[in-house]
């Protein structure tokens, strides 16, 4: 019994790290997209003059 239980455990743990890695990667992609969206909003706001830095030169 000890042999069968010890051989089935690595199979389960072998799947979980891969799933976890995909979830982590997914979160990182979402963060990148969010920050890119924020940056584009800031650029648009600066161009229209309603951003943090007002464009007074022209």
Phi, psi and omega in degrees: 000321181300323182293315183292323180290326181284334179279333180281335182295314181298331180295316180294314181289337177291328180281320185298315180299324179295316179296317180297319180297321178294321179295318179297316180298320179299316179296320180295320179295318179298319179296319180297316180295320179297314182293324177295321179295317178298318180297318181292327176295318180296318180297316179296320180294321179293321180294323182273351177086015179248010181277190179294320180257110180285137181269098183260357182272344177154000000 
